[in-house]
Amino acid sequence: MEAQVLPPSLQDVVDRILTSRRITRLDQRLLVSLANLSREEQALLNEVFDRLRRGLLRVVD
């Protein structure tokens, strides 16, 4: 039986982005593609994109 690898949670992804102050293009595409988010998840995404707009995150490839 193979162990199933679960994708990281939205919270994990956002924490990594905010801690490193870097966001990859893949991260951006993933976050933009999310739908049907809870209010808490929407707040997390708003925090990431707000910091991106203010220049507090660096986009890396």
N, CA, C and O atoms as CSV, one atom per row, in Angstrom:
chain,resi,resn,atom,element,x,y,z
A,1,MET,N,N,0.837,-1.164,0.000
A,1,MET,CA,C,0.000,0.000,0.000
A,1,MET,C,C,0.894,1.243,0.000
A,1,MET,O,O,1.810,1.353,0.815
A,2,GLU,N,N,0.625,2.174,-0.912
A,2,GLU,CA,C,1.414,3.393,-1.018
A,2,GLU,C,C,0.826,4.471,-0.126
A,2,GLU,O,O,-0.392,4.590,0.009
A,3,ALA,N,N,1.693,5.241,0.469
A,3,ALA,CA,C,1.231,6.375,1.275
A,3,ALA,C,C,0.767,7.476,0.338
A,3,ALA,O,O,1.433,7.806,-0.643
A,4,GLN,N,N,-0.377,8.031,0.658
A,4,GLN,CA,C,-0.915,9.107,-0.156
A,4,GLN,C,C,-0.340,10.433,0.330
A,4,GLN,O,O,-0.393,10.745,1.520
A,5,VAL,N,N,0.204,11.203,-0.595
A,5,VAL,CA,C,0.774,12.495,-0.259
A,5,VAL,C,C,-0.307,13.543,-0.446
A,5,VAL,O,O,-0.836,13.731,-1.541
A,6,LEU,N,N,-0.620,14.216,0.643
A,6,LEU,CA,C,-1.644,15.246,0.583
A,6,LEU,C,C,-1.015,16.577,0.195
A,6,LEU,O,O,0.100,16.887,0.615
A,7,PRO,N,N,-1.730,17.366,-0.607
A,7,PRO,CA,C,-1.194,18.679,-0.951
A,7,PRO,C,C,-1.170,19.557,0.294
A,7,PRO,O,O,-1.954,19.347,1.220
A,8,PRO,N,N,-0.280,20.531,0.318
A,8,PRO,CA,C,-0.230,21.407,1.488
A,8,PRO,C,C,-1.535,22.199,1.610
A,8,PRO,O,O,-2.187,22.496,0.610
A,9,SER,N,N,-1.896,22.527,2.819
A,9,SER,CA,C,-3.115,23.311,3.033
A,9,SER,C,C,-2.872,24.749,2.591
A,9,SER,O,O,-1.730,25.190,2.461
A,10,LEU,N,N,-3.944,25.457,2.366
A,10,LEU,CA,C,-3.835,26.864,2.003
A,10,LEU,C,C,-3.069,27.618,3.082
A,10,LEU,O,O,-2.235,28.472,2.780
A,11,GLN,N,N,-3.353,27.300,4.331
A,11,GLN,CA,C,-2.652,27.953,5.446
A,11,GLN,C,C,-1.150,27.700,5.360
A,11,GLN,O,O,-0.354,28.613,5.580
A,12,ASP,N,N,-0.757,26.464,5.042
A,12,ASP,CA,C,0.668,26.133,4.917
A,12,ASP,C,C,1.326,26.933,3.797
A,12,ASP,O,O,2.427,27.457,3.965
A,13,VAL,N,N,0.649,27.025,2.658
A,13,VAL,CA,C,1.195,27.754,1.511
A,13,VAL,C,C,1.346,29.230,1.855
A,13,VAL,O,O,2.389,29.830,1.593
A,14,VAL,N,N,0.308,29.812,2.441
A,14,VAL,CA,C,0.351,31.233,2.795
A,14,VAL,C,C,1.431,31.482,3.844
A,14,VAL,O,O,2.178,32.455,3.741
A,15,ASP,N,N,1.520,30.627,4.840
A,15,ASP,CA,C,2.564,30.785,5.863
A,15,ASP,C,C,3.951,30.772,5.236
A,15,ASP,O,O,4.804,31.587,5.587
A,16,ARG,N,N,4.174,29.844,4.308
A,16,ARG,CA,C,5.484,29.760,3.636
A,16,ARG,C,C,5.775,31.035,2.849
A,16,ARG,O,O,6.889,31.556,2.888
A,17,ILE,N,N,4.767,31.532,2.136
A,17,ILE,CA,C,4.936,32.743,1.330
A,17,ILE,C,C,5.251,33.941,2.224
A,17,ILE,O,O,6.188,34.694,1.956
A,18,LEU,N,N,4.470,34.112,3.275
A,18,LEU,CA,C,4.653,35.280,4.133
A,18,LEU,C,C,5.952,35.210,4.929
A,18,LEU,O,O,6.592,36.235,5.165
A,19,THR,N,N,6.340,34.016,5.338
A,19,THR,CA,C,7.578,33.857,6.100
A,19,THR,C,C,8.802,34.120,5.226
A,19,THR,O,O,9.738,34.799,5.648
A,20,SER,N,N,8.791,33.584,4.014
A,20,SER,CA,C,9.940,33.742,3.120
A,20,SER,C,C,9.928,35.085,2.385
A,20,SER,O,O,10.945,35.527,1.851
A,21,ARG,N,N,8.747,35.727,2.373
A,21,ARG,CA,C,8.547,36.975,1.634
A,21,ARG,C,C,8.818,36.791,0.150
A,21,ARG,O,O,9.267,37.706,-0.541
A,22,ARG,N,N,8.531,35.579,-0.323
A,22,ARG,CA,C,8.692,35.244,-1.746
A,22,ARG,C,C,7.498,34.430,-2.201
A,22,ARG,O,O,6.964,33.617,-1.448
A,23,ILE,N,N,7.086,34.652,-3.431
A,23,ILE,CA,C,5.986,33.902,-4.014
A,23,ILE,C,C,6.401,33.489,-5.421
A,23,ILE,O,O,6.919,34.306,-6.183
A,24,THR,N,N,6.179,32.246,-5.761
A,24,THR,CA,C,6.536,31.772,-7.098
A,24,THR,C,C,5.354,31.980,-8.042
A,24,THR,O,O,4.223,32.195,-7.606
A,25,ARG,N,N,5.632,31.913,-9.313
A,25,ARG,CA,C,4.556,32.003,-10.311
A,25,ARG,C,C,3.575,30.844,-10.111
A,25,ARG,O,O,2.366,31.008,-10.274
A,26,LEU,N,N,4.108,29.679,-9.759
A,26,LEU,CA,C,3.242,28.528,-9.495
A,26,LEU,C,C,2.323,28.810,-8.308
A,26,LEU,O,O,1.135,28.493,-8.354
A,27,ASP,N,N,2.869,29.403,-7.245
A,27,ASP,CA,C,2.047,29.792,-6.100
A,27,ASP,C,C,0.935,30.734,-6.541
A,27,ASP,O,O,-0.222,30.561,-6.160
A,28,GLN,N,N,1.285,31.718,-7.334
A,28,GLN,CA,C,0.298,32.693,-7.799
A,28,GLN,C,C,-0.820,32.009,-8.578
A,28,GLN,O,O,-1.999,32.271,-8.340
A,29,ARG,N,N,-0.448,31.136,-9.504
A,29,ARG,CA,C,-1.465,30.439,-10.309
A,29,ARG,C,C,-2.363,29.586,-9.423
A,29,ARG,O,O,-3.578,29.546,-9.618
A,30,LEU,N,N,-1.769,28.909,-8.455
A,30,LEU,CA,C,-2.540,28.082,-7.544
A,30,LEU,C,C,-3.537,28.928,-6.760
A,30,LEU,O,O,-4.713,28.576,-6.672
A,31,LEU,N,N,-3.082,30.030,-6.196
A,31,LEU,CA,C,-3.957,30.858,-5.380
A,31,LEU,C,C,-5.079,31.489,-6.194
A,31,LEU,O,O,-6.212,31.589,-5.722
A,32,VAL,N,N,-4.769,31.913,-7.407
A,32,VAL,CA,C,-5.783,32.526,-8.261
A,32,VAL,C,C,-6.830,31.499,-8.705
A,32,VAL,O,O,-7.986,31.851,-8.940
A,33,SER,N,N,-6.429,30.241,-8.817
A,33,SER,CA,C,-7.342,29.209,-9.320
A,33,SER,C,C,-8.320,28.688,-8.268
A,33,SER,O,O,-9.262,27.971,-8.604
A,34,LEU,N,N,-8.109,29.037,-7.017
A,34,LEU,CA,C,-8.970,28.530,-5.954
A,34,LEU,C,C,-10.359,29.148,-6.033
A,34,LEU,O,O,-10.504,30.332,-6.338
A,35,ALA,N,N,-11.366,28.349,-5.759
A,35,ALA,CA,C,-12.754,28.817,-5.760
A,35,ALA,C,C,-13.456,28.283,-4.523
A,35,ALA,O,O,-12.959,27.382,-3.848
A,36,ASN,N,N,-14.622,28.856,-4.238
A,36,ASN,CA,C,-15.438,28.419,-3.100
A,36,ASN,C,C,-14.661,28.442,-1.790
A,36,ASN,O,O,-14.630,27.452,-1.059
A,37,LEU,N,N,-14.044,29.558,-1.506
A,37,LEU,CA,C,-13.244,29.690,-0.302
A,37,LEU,C,C,-14.086,30.195,0.866
A,37,LEU,O,O,-15.049,30.940,0.685
A,38,SER,N,N,-13.706,29.777,2.047
A,38,SER,CA,C,-14.357,30.292,3.251
A,38,SER,C,C,-13.885,31.733,3.472
A,38,SER,O,O,-12.952,32.189,2.810
A,39,ARG,N,N,-14.511,32.427,4.375
A,39,ARG,CA,C,-14.100,33.797,4.695
A,39,ARG,C,C,-12.659,33.835,5.205
A,39,ARG,O,O,-11.899,34.747,4.878
A,40,GLU,N,N,-12.296,32.839,6.006
A,40,GLU,CA,C,-10.936,32.790,6.535
A,40,GLU,C,C,-9.917,32.593,5.417
A,40,GLU,O,O,-8.857,33.219,5.412
A,41,GLU,N,N,-10.248,31.720,4.475
A,41,GLU,CA,C,-9.339,31.473,3.350
A,41,GLU,C,C,-9.245,32.704,2.459
A,41,GLU,O,O,-8.165,33.036,1.971
A,42,GLN,N,N,-10.366,33.383,2.245
A,42,GLN,CA,C,-10.352,34.616,1.462
A,42,GLN,C,C,-9.467,35.664,2.132
A,42,GLN,O,O,-8.738,36.389,1.456
A,43,ALA,N,N,-9.533,35.742,3.466
A,43,ALA,CA,C,-8.701,36.700,4.198
A,43,ALA,C,C,-7.220,36.370,4.027
A,43,ALA,O,O,-6.397,37.274,3.886
A,44,LEU,N,N,-6.877,35.081,4.038
A,44,LEU,CA,C,-5.487,34.673,3.824
A,44,LEU,C,C,-4.991,35.128,2.449
A,44,LEU,O,O,-3.901,35.685,2.322
A,45,LEU,N,N,-5.807,34.884,1.427
A,45,LEU,CA,C,-5.411,35.281,0.074
A,45,LEU,C,C,-5.308,36.796,-0.039
A,45,LEU,O,O,-4.389,37.312,-0.676
A,46,ASN,N,N,-6.242,37.504,0.572
A,46,ASN,CA,C,-6.181,38.962,0.528
A,46,ASN,C,C,-4.894,39.474,1.159
A,46,ASN,O,O,-4.305,40.437,0.668
A,47,GLU,N,N,-4.454,38.843,2.236
A,47,GLU,CA,C,-3.213,39.242,2.894
A,47,GLU,C,C,-2.015,39.050,1.955
A,47,GLU,O,O,-1.153,39.924,1.859
A,48,VAL,N,N,-1.964,37.912,1.269
A,48,VAL,CA,C,-0.864,37.651,0.327
A,48,VAL,C,C,-0.866,38.681,-0.796
A,48,VAL,O,O,0.166,39.288,-1.083
A,49,PHE,N,N,-2.013,38.880,-1.431
A,49,PHE,CA,C,-2.048,39.787,-2.574
A,49,PHE,C,C,-1.877,41.245,-2.158
A,49,PHE,O,O,-1.354,42.045,-2.933
A,50,ASP,N,N,-2.306,41.603,-0.952
A,50,ASP,CA,C,-2.067,42.949,-0.448
A,50,ASP,C,C,-0.563,43.179,-0.271
A,50,ASP,O,O,-0.039,44.217,-0.674
A,51,ARG,N,N,0.119,42.218,0.326
A,51,ARG,CA,C,1.572,42.354,0.512
A,51,ARG,C,C,2.299,42.365,-0.827
A,51,ARG,O,O,3.306,43.056,-0.985
A,52,LEU,N,N,1.792,41.602,-1.789
A,52,LEU,CA,C,2.386,41.593,-3.125
A,52,LEU,C,C,2.244,42.977,-3.770
A,52,LEU,O,O,3.200,43.499,-4.342
A,53,ARG,N,N,1.066,43.558,-3.675
A,53,ARG,CA,C,0.822,44.890,-4.240
A,53,ARG,C,C,1.692,45.959,-3.570
A,53,ARG,O,O,2.146,46.891,-4.234
A,54,ARG,N,N,1.924,45.828,-2.278
A,54,ARG,CA,C,2.718,46.819,-1.540
A,54,ARG,C,C,4.217,46.605,-1.691
A,54,ARG,O,O,5.015,47.366,-1.142
A,55,GLY,N,N,4.595,45.589,-2.422
A,55,GLY,CA,C,6.012,45.337,-2.658
A,55,GLY,C,C,6.711,44.633,-1.506
A,55,GLY,O,O,7.940,44.648,-1.426
A,56,LEU,N,N,5.945,44.018,-0.613
A,56,LEU,CA,C,6.528,43.340,0.525
A,56,LEU,C,C,6.859,41.882,0.230
A,56,LEU,O,O,7.499,41.210,1.039
A,57,LEU,N,N,6.421,41.394,-0.927
A,57,LEU,CA,C,6.755,40.041,-1.384
A,57,LEU,C,C,7.508,40.165,-2.688
A,57,LEU,O,O,7.239,41.058,-3.491
A,58,ARG,N,N,8.440,39.276,-2.893
A,58,ARG,CA,C,9.191,39.242,-4.142
A,58,ARG,C,C,8.740,38.030,-4.942
A,58,ARG,O,O,8.662,36.922,-4.411
A,59,VAL,N,N,8.444,38.241,-6.213
A,59,VAL,CA,C,8.065,37.142,-7.093
A,59,VAL,C,C,9.344,36.489,-7.601
A,59,VAL,O,O,10.225,37.152,-8.149
A,60,VAL,N,N,9.426,35.169,-7.406
A,60,VAL,CA,C,10.597,34.428,-7.862
A,60,VAL,C,C,10.140,33.296,-8.774
A,60,VAL,O,O,9.006,32.825,-8.673
A,61,ASP,N,N,11.017,32.868,-9.652
A,61,ASP,CA,C,10.704,31.746,-10.555
A,61,ASP,C,C,11.324,30.480,-10.062
A,61,ASP,O,O,11.170,29.432,-10.690
